[in-house]
C-alpha cells in the first residue's frame, strides 16, 4: 500500500522520513459547503450570548468580557524580527498572535468548541425537562435545582489533553458527571487538574484514537450520556466556526482591512482537525478567497495533511505510512483525521506545513524571550508558516508586491494558559 501511495503522491516519501514539508493545496477553490450555513454559525453566537450571564457569574475571570470567552489579537514585532533573522531575508506584512493560549476557563482553543458543546447539551437537557426557556436569565443555571438535574447525566470525551480539560472544567462546574478518556500522550498535569476540578479521568496506554473509541462505546451504553466526538461532532465544529464572526469584529476594531490588496494569512496548529477546521470555515465565510488558511502539523503526526492529500481523510492513518504519531505537541498527537473536517474542508484549506518537535520547543523559548508570551509547544507550530510561505517563491507569485506589503499574518496560539509554573519553566 505504501509503495502505491508514494508512486501516486511522491511527497509522502518525505513524510515517511519525518522531513519538514510545505504543501500548497491545488484543490483549494474556496467553495463553501452548504452543509453548514452562516445562519447556523450565527445561532451559535446567540446561544453563547444567552449563556454569558452564567459564565460571568461562575468564572470571575470573564467579568471584563461580560461572560464572553474571547482572546486578544496582538502584533508581535519582536517575533517578526526573529523570524526574519532565521529566514535570512525581510518578510512582508504584519505578524500577529491570536492569543487563545490565554482564553479564559481552560487556557486553550478548546475553550471554544469544547465548552460550547457542553453548554449546548446543558441547554438541551434543561429545556427538555421544562426548566429553561430562551428568554430566561441563564445566570439561574447556578441554582442547585439545575445541578441536581445535570448530575443525572454524564458527558464523555476522548482527548490528548486540552479538549478534555475544557469539557471537564465546564461540565463539572454545571454539575454533570464528566468522564475524560486520556491517551498516553496526555500530560500528567492535565490529568491532575481535571481530577482536581471534579472530573473522572480514565488513563489509556494507547493513542488518541483508542481513547476516543473507548469513550464512544461507554457513552453508547448509557442513554443519559452525551459523547463529545472530536472526530465527527458538528456541534463542536460550529463552536469553533463562530470564531470567524468574532475575528472580523476584532480586525475591524483594529482597522485591519482584508481584501484582495490586503490578504490575510492564518497559521493554525492542527491535531484531529476540528478546531482549525472550524476556525478556517468561519473565516472563509467572512473573507472568502482573501483569507488563506494553512494548517501546521508535527512531522510525526501529519494526519489531516495525509487525509487531504490522498482524499482518504479518516480512512488513512499516519501509521499506514510508518509514522508512530508520537510528538511533544500533545494536542497534535493524532494519527487519524476527522472525517467530518475532511469532507467539509478539503477544498478550503490553502495548504499544510509540518514542523519538527525541536523547532516547536525552540520557538516556545523565543516567543517568551522576545514577547514575554508563553505557549505550549503545539501552539508554537504556526510560526514557521510565516516564513515558509514567503520563501516559497512559486506560491508568493500569486500575490502582488503591494498586496504582500499590506498583508496580515496571524499565528494562532492554541494553548498554554493553564500550564503549571514548573512545567512552563522546563519548556522555556
Protein Blocks (a to p, Z undefined) as FASTA:
>chain_A
ZZmmmmmmmmlmmmmnopacddddfkbgoiacfkbcfklmmmmmmmmmmmmmmmmmmmmk
lmmnnopacddddddfklmmmmmmmnopacedjdddddfklgghjopaklmmmmmmmmmm
mmmmmmmnopacfkbcfklmmpmklmmmmmmpccddddfklmmmmmmmmmmmnopacddd
ddfklcfklmmmmmmnopacdddfbdfklmmmmmmmmmmmpmkbccddfklpmklmmmmm
mmmmmmmmmmmmnopacdfklccddddddfelmmmmmmmmmmmmmnmmmbccdddddfkl
cmklmmmmnonmmmpcfklnopahiafblmlmcfbdcfklmmmmmmmpgbdcdddfklmm
mmmmmmmmmnopacdfklmmmmmmmmmmmmmmmlmmmpcfklmmmpccddddfbhjlpcf
klmmmmZZ
